Each structure stands twice: as structure tokens, then as C-alpha cells.
């Protein structure tokens, strides 16, 4: 498992460095190839891709002003100006250390918070789960940069996609148009490959001729004592912000990094330096986005509600391998849970070593011509879609959702809300039906349950 994590960390850093790929696309591409692995190894691979790719986005953000992942967008604000001043090594050193501290902190919180939350989740019945899922869907309002209304429309479209296939209790066919391969609904894997990988391929096709200016760099420098004095409060604050935002259903690393950066600027004594090369800006964004990775795994594993786009892919991995998220995962398969936590901790330490000693090498990967890179990605995506159940229909589904994702992005819609809506759609429907049976059709009685009422209120406040 240690060797597997090492190899996956390298793959994750490569995926994170390549502008346009990112953790979610990487996890979606690798998901079909984990189907032959042991469940723990498969989830460890996906979790490792998540944490290492989230960090690696900062390498290109600093050196070529192009964030490898959306979560590293805030790092460009001060990372690139610092690199232009000839301090690229220092900027990367701050990013590596801040990322590692954020990642390790969030995994430590995950180890303690997830089992505690699992005990609370034992009290959940269908009304509570229905209210919680609605809360998760309401959080889609802020999941991406698409804007509140567009994100909610994307989420509702995802919920509608979840109704394709036979209705669970009556077996009535819905939106199948006589195609019985859709009887059990849309398979998550080809849909995710289409939405994240294929659509990104179409978006990137417009940038094939773009020239990249790379900053020359000698070596990564560890922060000096003076640097640590300047950033330790920012890193500590961003660790808390990132973990908290990660725990909120459907938020994730991109939102965390933006808030981490904004708070770093708010509390800084040197506000005028921000945007010109302030190391607090890099530390604030990087500690927050990496802290969000562990935080986002909490609702994913305990409640089955994805904490981000990438954890939506990891959740599909859990379901495909028969690891049902929820309280029972922490009582009946607790050894597997802690192996996954251990893998995430190890991945954080491994990418620190790679960031310090191999950032220069990884930065060169970003200069691979897109004419070579994207045909390879397309081939991997098509193979991955087919591999799930050896069905050509799955390849067509991936291609169709690639086009849907492309047009969605072109018109300002993010694809992550669609993916999260698809996952939560089944939970919304099943728990609503079970709640109505429980209360004999008197739906307003759901509001008399304290926990359910709390989540309904949170959903309203979120909107």
C-alpha cells in the first residue's frame, strides 16, 4: 500500500501540475482503473490523488501564472508576482510547507471528528436524512464560480438525471425510451468521466496554440525563521477555515482557498503588499485549500453527502466497492476507514518531499504540448468509461455528458453541482418516500422532528 501511495502521489502531482486536469478530473479518469483493486487500496488511491493534486496546482500557479487546479487560483495573486521578482523558490517553499500543515491538520481532525459524527448519525431516520440532503443541495449555491442561480439549476438538473431508470418501489420506467440498459439508472462513472474529463478536453481545445511563459527557478527554499514568524498565524487561521468549509456539504477547496486568502489580507499588517508578492497570501490560500481536503471527507464518509466535486468521485468509488458510507462504516469496517485516513496522512508527507526536491522537474510537465496531452486524456477517458461494464452505451454516455459539460461551462454553469445533484438525487427521492410512509402522507410532520427541522432551517439560511 505504501508503494501504491508513493506512485499515486507522483501521478497526483503530475495531474495537479497540468493546467486543466485537476483533482476531480484525475480522480474521475482513474476511478475505472481502481475497480480491480482491493476496496481500501482503491479509495486510498483516489484520496491520494485528491490531496496531492490539490497541492500541485500551486506549482504552475506560481511559475506560469496558471493554476493547475481551481483551488490554486488564489495562489496566483501573490505567487506569480513573487516569482517575477526572482523569488520563485521562496514562494514554492511557503506553498509546500503551508499545504502540508493544512493537509496534516485536516486529516487529524478527520480522524477525531468522523467517528464522533458517526455516533450522531445513528440518530438519523428518513426525515433527518431527507432534510440533510436538502441542506447539501442548498449548499450548491456557493460550490463554484458559476453564480448562485446557475449552480442551483445545475444541482436540480443533476437530481433530475437521478430519476432516469426504474422507480425504486413501483418499478415504473422513467425517461428510458425503451432502452433497458438504463433500467438501473445512469452509471455514475461514465457520467463523471464525461462531465469532468471530456468537457475539459473540449474547453482546452481552444487553448492549443497558447504559449506559456515559464519563470526560471534554481531550487525550492524552505521558509526562513522570519517567514515563519510572518505566516504562522495565517496558516493556523486558514487550517481552521479550510477544515470547517470542507466539512460543509458541497463546498470544497476552491471556496476555502478564496476565503483563506481574503482573511489573510484582512488580518495582515501589510495589506498593501497583497497582489504584489505577499507570502501571507500564498500561505493563507494553500493552507486553506489543503485543509479542505480532509474536511470534505467527513460528510462524504459519515453521511454519504459529498464535501466537494472530487469527494463526489470518491463517494462513487466507495459505493462501487461496496463500502456504504454512514455510521455502519465506522462500526463494521473501522479498520478500513483508518487505513484510508493513514493513506491520506502519508500522501501529505510524501508530496511535501516531492514539492521540496522535485518541483522544478514537475513544473516542466506543464510545458507538454496540449496537442499531445489531450488525445491521451481522451483515450484514457474512453477506455475508463468502457471498462466499468464493457458496454458501448457507457462510452456514448461519457461523450454525451462531455458535450453537455462543455456547453454548460461555456454558458457559465459549473459541472460540479450537476455531479453532486446526481449523487444526492437518489437519497432525496428514497428518503422523501420513506418519510411519507412513516408519517402516512402527512409531510408537515417532518418539521416536528428537531434534527430535521434544524437542517431545514440551515438549508433556508444557506439559500
C-alpha positions as CSV (number, residue, x, y, z in Angstrom):
1,X,0.0,0.0,0.0
2,X,2.9,2.4,0.8
3,X,4.4,1.9,-2.7
4,X,1.0,2.4,-4.2
5,X,0.5,5.7,-2.3
6,X,4.0,6.8,-3.5
7,X,3.2,6.1,-7.1
8,X,-0.2,7.7,-6.9
9,X,1.3,10.8,-5.2
10,X,3.5,11.2,-8.2
11,X,0.5,10.7,-10.6
12,X,-1.5,13.2,-8.4
13,X,1.2,15.8,-8.6
14,X,1.5,15.4,-12.4
15,X,-2.3,15.7,-12.7
16,X,-2.3,18.8,-10.5
17,X,0.5,20.4,-12.4
18,X,-1.1,20.0,-15.8
19,X,-3.4,23.1,-16.2
20,X,-7.0,22.0,-16.8
21,X,-6.8,18.5,-15.4
22,X,-7.1,18.9,-11.6
23,X,-8.0,16.6,-8.7
24,X,-11.6,15.9,-9.8
25,X,-10.7,15.1,-13.5
26,X,-7.8,13.0,-12.3
27,X,-9.9,11.0,-9.9
28,X,-12.7,10.6,-12.5
29,X,-10.1,9.3,-15.0
30,X,-8.6,6.8,-12.5
31,X,-11.8,5.6,-11.0
32,X,-12.5,2.8,-13.5
33,X,-8.9,1.6,-13.1
34,X,-9.4,1.1,-9.4
35,X,-12.2,-1.4,-9.9
36,X,-9.9,-4.4,-9.9
37,X,-8.2,-3.3,-6.6
38,X,-9.0,-4.1,-3.0
39,X,-11.5,-1.6,-1.7
40,X,-9.1,0.0,0.8
41,X,-6.4,0.4,-1.9
42,X,-8.9,1.8,-4.4
43,X,-10.2,4.5,-2.0
44,X,-6.6,5.2,-0.8
45,X,-5.6,5.9,-4.4
46,X,-8.5,8.3,-5.0
47,X,-7.9,10.1,-1.7
48,X,-4.2,10.4,-2.5
49,X,-4.9,11.8,-5.9
50,X,-7.2,14.3,-4.2
51,X,-4.6,15.7,-1.7
52,X,-1.6,15.6,-4.0
53,X,-3.3,17.2,-7.0
54,X,-4.8,19.9,-4.7
55,X,-1.2,20.8,-3.6
56,X,0.4,20.5,-7.0
57,X,-1.8,23.2,-8.6
58,X,0.3,25.8,-6.7
59,X,3.5,24.8,-8.7
60,X,2.1,26.2,-12.0
61,X,0.2,28.9,-10.3
62,X,3.5,30.3,-9.0
63,X,5.7,29.6,-12.0
64,X,3.5,30.2,-15.1
65,X,0.6,32.2,-13.5
66,X,-1.8,29.3,-14.5
67,X,-3.4,27.4,-11.6
68,X,-3.1,23.7,-12.2
69,X,-6.4,23.3,-10.2
70,X,-9.2,25.7,-9.5
71,X,-8.3,25.5,-5.8
72,X,-4.9,27.2,-6.6
73,X,-6.4,30.2,-8.3
74,X,-5.9,32.4,-5.2
75,X,-2.2,31.4,-5.1
76,X,-1.6,33.1,-8.4
77,X,-2.4,36.5,-6.8
78,X,0.9,36.7,-4.9
79,X,2.8,33.6,-6.0
80,X,3.4,34.8,-9.6
81,X,4.4,38.4,-8.7
82,X,6.9,36.9,-6.1
83,X,8.3,34.6,-8.8
84,X,8.7,37.5,-11.2
85,X,10.9,39.2,-8.6
86,X,13.2,36.2,-8.7
87,X,11.8,34.6,-5.5
88,X,10.0,31.6,-7.1
89,X,11.9,29.2,-4.8
90,X,10.8,31.0,-1.7
91,X,7.2,31.2,-2.9
92,X,7.1,27.5,-3.6
93,X,8.7,26.7,-0.2
94,X,6.0,28.7,1.6
95,X,3.3,26.9,-0.6
96,X,4.7,23.4,0.2
97,X,5.0,24.0,4.0
98,X,1.6,25.6,4.2
99,X,-0.1,22.9,2.1
100,X,1.5,20.1,4.3
101,X,0.5,21.7,7.6
102,X,-3.1,22.3,6.2
103,X,-3.4,18.7,4.9
104,X,-2.0,17.1,8.1
105,X,-4.2,19.2,10.3
106,X,-7.4,18.3,8.4
107,X,-6.6,14.6,8.4
108,X,-6.1,14.8,12.2
109,X,-9.5,16.5,12.5
110,X,-11.0,13.8,10.2
111,X,-9.7,11.0,12.5
112,X,-11.4,12.6,15.5
113,X,-14.5,14.2,14.0
114,X,-15.7,11.5,11.7
115,X,-16.2,8.8,14.4
116,X,-18.0,11.4,16.7
117,X,-20.3,12.5,13.8
118,X,-20.9,8.8,13.0
119,X,-22.4,8.4,16.5
120,X,-24.7,11.3,16.0
121,X,-25.7,9.9,12.6
122,X,-27.1,6.8,14.3
123,X,-30.0,9.0,15.4
124,X,-30.8,9.8,11.7
125,X,-34.0,8.4,10.2
126,X,-35.5,9.1,6.8
127,X,-36.8,12.6,7.7
128,X,-33.4,13.6,9.1
129,X,-31.6,12.2,6.0
130,X,-34.1,14.0,3.7
131,X,-33.6,17.3,5.5
132,X,-29.8,16.8,5.5
133,X,-29.8,16.1,1.7
134,X,-31.8,19.2,1.0
135,X,-29.2,21.1,3.1
136,X,-26.5,19.6,0.9
137,X,-28.3,20.7,-2.2
138,X,-28.8,24.2,-0.8
139,X,-25.0,24.4,-0.3
140,X,-24.6,24.0,-4.1
141,X,-25.5,27.7,-4.3
142,X,-21.8,28.5,-3.4
143,X,-19.9,25.5,-4.7
144,X,-18.4,27.1,-7.8
145,X,-17.9,30.4,-9.5
146,X,-20.9,29.9,-11.7
147,X,-23.2,32.0,-9.6
148,X,-26.0,31.0,-7.1
149,X,-28.9,30.6,-9.6
150,X,-26.8,28.7,-12.2
151,X,-25.4,26.4,-9.5
152,X,-28.8,25.6,-8.2
153,X,-30.1,24.9,-11.7
154,X,-27.2,22.6,-12.2
155,X,-28.0,20.8,-9.0
156,X,-31.7,20.4,-10.0
157,X,-30.6,19.1,-13.4
158,X,-28.4,16.5,-11.5
159,X,-31.4,15.5,-9.3
160,X,-33.5,15.0,-12.5
161,X,-30.8,12.8,-14.0
162,X,-31.0,10.6,-10.9
163,X,-34.7,9.8,-11.8
164,X,-33.7,8.1,-15.1
165,X,-34.4,4.4,-14.8
166,X,-37.0,2.3,-12.9
167,X,-38.7,3.9,-9.9
168,X,-37.3,2.1,-6.8
169,X,-40.6,1.0,-5.1
170,X,-43.0,0.5,-8.0
171,X,-40.7,-0.4,-10.9
172,X,-42.3,2.2,-13.2
173,X,-40.0,3.1,-16.1
174,X,-38.9,6.8,-16.3
175,X,-37.1,8.5,-19.2
176,X,-35.8,5.2,-20.5
177,X,-37.3,5.4,-24.0
178,X,-37.4,1.6,-24.3
179,X,-33.6,1.2,-23.6
180,X,-33.5,-1.5,-20.9
181,X,-29.7,-0.9,-20.3
182,X,-30.9,2.2,-18.4
183,X,-33.2,0.2,-16.1
184,X,-31.0,0.7,-13.1
185,X,-30.3,4.4,-13.9
186,X,-27.3,6.2,-15.2
187,X,-24.0,4.7,-14.1
188,X,-22.0,7.4,-12.2
189,X,-18.6,6.6,-13.6
190,X,-19.3,7.4,-17.3
191,X,-21.3,10.5,-16.4
192,X,-18.4,11.8,-14.2
193,X,-15.8,11.0,-16.9
194,X,-17.9,12.9,-19.4
195,X,-18.6,15.9,-17.2
196,X,-15.1,16.4,-15.8
197,X,-12.6,14.9,-18.3
198,X,-14.3,15.0,-21.7
199,X,-15.8,18.5,-21.2
200,X,-12.4,19.8,-20.0
201,X,-10.8,18.4,-23.2
202,X,-13.3,20.4,-25.3
203,X,-12.7,23.5,-23.2
204,X,-8.9,23.2,-23.5
205,X,-9.1,22.6,-27.3
206,X,-9.4,26.4,-27.7
207,X,-6.1,26.9,-26.0
208,X,-4.0,24.6,-28.1
209,X,-1.9,27.4,-29.6
210,X,-1.4,29.3,-26.3
211,X,2.2,30.0,-25.5
212,X,3.4,29.7,-21.9
213,X,6.0,31.9,-20.2
214,X,7.8,29.8,-17.6
215,X,9.8,31.5,-14.8
216,X,13.3,30.1,-14.4
217,X,14.0,28.8,-10.9
218,X,17.1,27.5,-9.1
219,X,15.6,25.4,-6.3
220,X,12.8,25.4,-3.7
221,X,13.8,27.2,-0.5
222,X,12.3,26.3,2.9
223,X,10.8,29.4,4.6
224,X,13.3,31.2,6.9
225,X,12.6,31.9,10.6
226,X,11.4,35.4,9.6
227,X,9.0,33.9,7.1
228,X,7.6,31.5,9.7
229,X,7.0,34.5,12.1
230,X,5.0,36.2,9.4
231,X,2.9,33.3,8.3
232,X,2.2,31.1,11.4
233,X,-0.9,33.0,12.4
234,X,-2.2,33.0,8.8
235,X,-1.5,29.2,8.4
236,X,-3.3,28.4,11.8
237,X,-6.3,30.6,10.8
238,X,-6.5,29.0,7.3
239,X,-6.3,25.5,8.7
240,X,-9.4,26.2,10.8
241,X,-11.2,27.9,7.9
242,X,-10.3,25.2,5.3
243,X,-11.4,22.3,7.6
244,X,-14.7,24.0,8.5
245,X,-15.5,24.9,4.9
246,X,-14.5,21.4,3.8
247,X,-16.9,19.8,6.3
248,X,-19.9,21.8,4.9
249,X,-21.6,19.7,2.2
250,X,-20.7,20.6,-1.3
251,X,-18.2,23.4,-0.6
252,X,-14.7,22.3,-1.1
253,X,-11.1,23.5,-1.6
254,X,-11.8,26.3,-4.1
255,X,-14.1,28.2,-1.8
256,X,-11.8,27.6,1.2
257,X,-8.7,29.0,-0.6
258,X,-10.6,32.2,-1.6
259,X,-11.8,32.8,2.0
260,X,-8.4,31.8,3.4
261,X,-6.8,34.4,1.1
262,X,-9.4,37.1,1.9
263,X,-8.9,36.5,5.7
264,X,-5.1,36.6,5.4
265,X,-5.4,40.0,3.8
266,X,-8.0,41.2,6.3
267,X,-5.7,40.4,9.3
268,X,-2.4,41.3,7.8
269,X,-0.4,44.4,8.9
270,X,0.9,44.7,5.3
271,X,-2.3,44.9,3.3
272,X,-0.5,47.0,0.6
273,X,1.8,44.0,-0.3
274,X,-1.1,41.7,-1.3
275,X,-1.3,41.2,-5.1
276,X,2.4,42.3,-5.3
277,X,4.0,39.2,-3.7
278,X,2.9,38.8,-0.1
279,X,3.9,35.4,1.4
280,X,0.9,35.6,3.8
281,X,-1.4,35.5,0.7
282,X,0.3,32.2,-0.6
283,X,0.2,30.7,2.9
284,X,-3.5,31.7,3.5
285,X,-4.7,30.2,0.2
286,X,-2.6,27.0,0.3
287,X,-3.2,26.1,4.0
288,X,-6.9,26.5,3.5
289,X,-7.3,24.6,0.2
290,X,-5.4,21.6,1.6
291,X,-7.2,21.7,4.9
292,X,-10.4,21.4,3.0
293,X,-9.4,18.0,1.6
294,X,-9.6,16.2,4.9
295,X,-12.6,18.3,6.0
296,X,-14.5,17.3,2.8
297,X,-14.0,13.6,3.5
298,X,-16.0,13.9,6.8
299,X,-19.6,14.3,5.3
300,X,-18.6,12.0,2.4
301,X,-17.7,9.1,4.6
302,X,-20.2,9.7,7.5
303,X,-23.3,10.9,5.8
304,X,-22.8,10.0,2.1
305,X,-23.0,13.7,1.2
306,X,-20.0,14.8,-1.0
307,X,-18.0,17.7,0.5
308,X,-16.7,18.7,-3.0
309,X,-16.6,17.7,-6.6
310,X,-13.6,15.3,-6.0
311,X,-15.2,13.7,-3.0
312,X,-18.3,13.0,-5.2
313,X,-16.0,10.8,-7.3
314,X,-14.5,9.2,-4.1
315,X,-18.1,8.6,-2.9
316,X,-18.8,6.8,-6.1
317,X,-15.6,4.7,-5.5
318,X,-16.9,3.8,-2.0
319,X,-20.3,2.7,-3.4
320,X,-18.8,0.7,-6.3
321,X,-16.6,-1.2,-3.9
322,X,-19.4,-2.0,-1.5
323,X,-18.3,0.4,1.3
324,X,-21.6,2.0,2.2
325,X,-20.9,5.5,3.7
326,X,-22.6,6.1,7.1
327,X,-22.4,5.1,10.7
328,X,-22.1,1.4,9.9
329,X,-18.8,2.0,8.0
330,X,-17.3,3.2,11.3
331,X,-18.6,0.2,13.3
332,X,-18.4,-2.7,11.0
333,X,-15.4,-1.7,8.8
334,X,-13.5,0.6,11.1
335,X,-10.1,-0.9,10.2
336,X,-10.6,0.0,6.5
337,X,-11.6,3.6,7.5
338,X,-8.4,4.2,9.4
339,X,-6.3,2.7,6.6
340,X,-7.8,5.3,4.3
341,X,-7.1,8.0,6.8
342,X,-3.5,6.8,7.2
343,X,-3.1,6.8,3.4
344,X,-4.1,10.5,3.3
345,X,-1.7,11.4,6.1
346,X,1.2,9.6,4.3
347,X,0.3,11.3,0.9
348,X,0.5,14.7,2.6
349,X,4.0,13.9,3.9
350,X,5.1,12.4,0.5
351,X,4.0,15.4,-1.5
352,X,6.0,17.7,0.9
353,X,9.2,15.8,0.0
354,X,8.3,15.9,-3.7
355,X,7.4,19.6,-3.5
356,X,10.8,20.4,-2.0
357,X,13.0,18.3,-4.2
358,X,11.2,17.8,-7.5
359,X,9.0,20.9,-8.0
360,X,11.4,22.1,-10.8
361,X,11.0,18.7,-12.6
362,X,7.2,18.6,-12.2
363,X,7.0,22.2,-13.4
364,X,8.4,21.1,-16.8
365,X,5.5,18.7,-17.3
366,X,3.2,21.8,-17.7
367,X,5.1,22.6,-20.9
368,X,3.9,19.3,-22.6
369,X,2.2,20.4,-25.8
370,X,-1.6,20.2,-25.5
371,X,-1.7,18.6,-29.0
372,X,0.0,15.5,-27.4
373,X,-1.6,15.7,-23.9
374,X,-5.3,15.8,-24.7
375,X,-5.6,12.9,-27.2
376,X,-4.0,10.7,-24.4
377,X,-6.6,12.0,-21.9
378,X,-9.4,11.4,-24.4
379,X,-8.2,7.8,-25.0
380,X,-8.0,7.1,-21.2
381,X,-11.4,8.6,-20.7
382,X,-13.0,6.4,-23.4
383,X,-11.2,3.3,-22.0
384,X,-12.3,4.1,-18.5
385,X,-16.0,4.6,-19.5
386,X,-16.0,1.2,-21.3
387,X,-14.1,-0.7,-18.6
388,X,-16.9,-0.3,-16.0
389,X,-19.3,-2.8,-17.5
390,X,-17.8,-3.4,-21.0
391,X,-20.7,-1.5,-22.5
392,X,-20.5,0.8,-25.5
393,X,-23.6,2.7,-24.1
394,X,-21.3,3.9,-21.3
395,X,-18.9,5.3,-23.8
396,X,-21.8,7.1,-25.5
397,X,-23.0,8.4,-22.1
398,X,-19.5,9.8,-21.4
399,X,-19.4,11.5,-24.8
400,X,-22.9,13.0,-24.4
401,X,-22.1,14.3,-21.0
402,X,-18.8,15.7,-22.3
403,X,-20.8,17.8,-24.7
404,X,-23.3,18.7,-22.0
405,X,-20.5,19.7,-19.7
406,X,-18.8,21.8,-22.4
407,X,-21.9,23.8,-23.2
408,X,-22.7,24.2,-19.5
409,X,-19.2,25.7,-18.9
410,X,-19.5,27.8,-22.0
411,X,-22.7,29.4,-20.6
412,X,-21.3,30.0,-17.1
413,X,-22.6,26.8,-15.4
414,X,-20.2,24.8,-13.3
415,X,-20.3,21.0,-13.7
416,X,-19.7,20.1,-10.0
417,X,-23.3,20.9,-9.0
418,X,-24.6,18.6,-11.7
419,X,-22.4,15.7,-10.3
420,X,-23.4,16.3,-6.7
421,X,-27.1,16.6,-7.7
422,X,-26.9,13.3,-9.5
423,X,-25.4,11.6,-6.3
424,X,-27.9,13.2,-3.9
425,X,-30.9,12.7,-6.2
426,X,-31.4,9.1,-5.2
427,X,-31.1,10.0,-1.5
428,X,-33.6,12.8,-1.8
429,X,-36.2,10.6,-3.5
430,X,-35.7,7.5,-1.3
431,X,-35.8,9.4,2.0
432,X,-38.8,11.5,1.0
433,X,-40.7,8.4,0.1
434,X,-39.7,6.6,3.3
435,X,-40.6,9.8,5.4
436,X,-44.1,10.0,3.7
437,X,-44.7,6.3,4.5
438,X,-43.5,6.9,8.1
439,X,-46.0,9.8,8.6
440,X,-48.7,8.2,6.4
441,X,-48.6,11.0,3.9
442,X,-48.7,13.9,6.4
443,X,-45.4,15.6,5.1
444,X,-45.6,18.6,7.5
445,X,-44.9,16.2,10.4
446,X,-41.2,16.2,9.2
447,X,-40.9,19.7,10.6
448,X,-41.8,18.4,14.1
449,X,-38.6,16.4,14.2
450,X,-35.9,18.5,15.9
451,X,-32.8,17.4,13.9
452,X,-34.8,17.5,10.6
453,X,-36.1,21.0,11.5
454,X,-32.6,22.2,12.2
455,X,-31.4,21.1,8.7
456,X,-34.4,22.6,7.0
457,X,-33.6,25.9,8.8
458,X,-29.9,25.6,7.8
459,X,-30.9,25.0,4.1
460,X,-33.1,28.1,4.2
461,X,-30.3,30.2,5.8
462,X,-27.9,28.8,3.2
463,X,-30.1,30.0,0.4
